[in-house]
Amino acid sequence: MSITRNVKTILSNLPHGVMLVAAAKTRNVDELKEAILAGVIAFGENYIQEAEQAYSELGDAVRWHCIGHLQRNKVKKAVQIFDMIETVDSLALAKEIDKRCKAEGKIMDVLLEVNSACEGQKNGVMPHDIKALIHEICLLGNVKIKGLMTMGPWLDDPEKIRPYFRLTKELFDEIKNSHIDNVEMEYLSMGMSDSYKIAIEEGANIVRVGTALFGERKLL
Ligand SMILES: *Cc1c(COP(=O)(O)O)cnc(C)c1O
């Protein structure tokens, strides 16, 4: 299957209102260009160096989402490239984004990453800490909370991830219904190649898909 075919098939099967973010890690610019021609309008990047490379060639022809863990010393570069940072999981990181965006005269859309399975070694905010964090981040003038993102646990059967998607959606609705100032709960980013259909059933409106578009990743 070609990238073109894969993109067109997946796009035509997504329900209205669900955004496809093409997870671009390890893919070269020609692959990304093919994806754009087939209809991709947003890429997810995990690494700043790859994002810089792709952005320098493709620029603002598409939207750029940061979907990897963002180190604070990479934030200055990140705010120049990304339209949305999906992986905010601490006040310190949010403050750094806020500071760098102030200097650039922009406001960054962010999602808070939820560690929905409460796994010790994983990035993301524990579900029970999320509301307190939102109440602090919402005070920052150059950061705009737009929703939640979760990876879910690493399980061979995607059906087993469903409860974690459901929990994240419940959290999303709860926050949305609390109408916090400067918080617009618009996006719920959940699901990857093998789980995006389940994630959509559970309320995702951003899906991050790599392998199902580009094929298996080559080992680096
Ligand atoms: C790689 C990646 C994806 C896409 O994974 P696939 O299984 O290739 O679809 C989604 N989200 C994040 C955060 C990723 O790093």
The ligand as a Tripos MOL2 file, in Angstrom:
@<TRIPOS>MOLECULE
LIG
   15    15     1     0     0
SMALL
NO_CHARGES

@<TRIPOS>ATOM
      1 C1          4.6550    7.3090   17.0640 C.3       1 LIG1
      2 C2          3.5350    7.9370   17.7870 C.ar      1 LIG1
      3 C3          2.2100    7.8130   17.3390 C.ar      1 LIG1
      4 C4          1.8290    6.9680   16.1330 C.3       1 LIG1
      5 O1          2.1230    5.6390   16.3650 O.3       1 LIG1
      6 P1          1.7960    4.5280   15.2460 P.3       1 LIG1
      7 O2          1.6410    3.2910   16.0180 O.co2     1 LIG1
      8 O3          2.9670    4.5070   14.3200 O.co2     1 LIG1
      9 O4          0.5490    4.9560   14.5650 O.co2     1 LIG1
     10 C5          1.2200    8.4720   18.0420 C.ar      1 LIG1
     11 N1          1.4870    9.2220   19.1290 N.ar      1 LIG1
     12 C6          2.7340    9.3660   19.5930 C.ar      1 LIG1
     13 C7          2.9620   10.2030   20.7870 C.3       1 LIG1
     14 C8          3.7930    8.7320   18.9360 C.ar      1 LIG1
     15 O5          5.0350    8.8790   19.4160 O.3       1 LIG1
@<TRIPOS>BOND
     1     1     2 1
     2     2     3 ar
     3     2    14 ar
     4     3     4 1
     5     3    10 ar
     6     4     5 1
     7     5     6 1
     8     6     7 2
     9     6     8 1
    10     6     9 1
    11    10    11 ar
    12    11    12 ar
    13    12    13 1
    14    12    14 ar
    15    14    15 1
@<TRIPOS>SUBSTRUCTURE
     1 LIG1         1 GROUP 0 **** ****
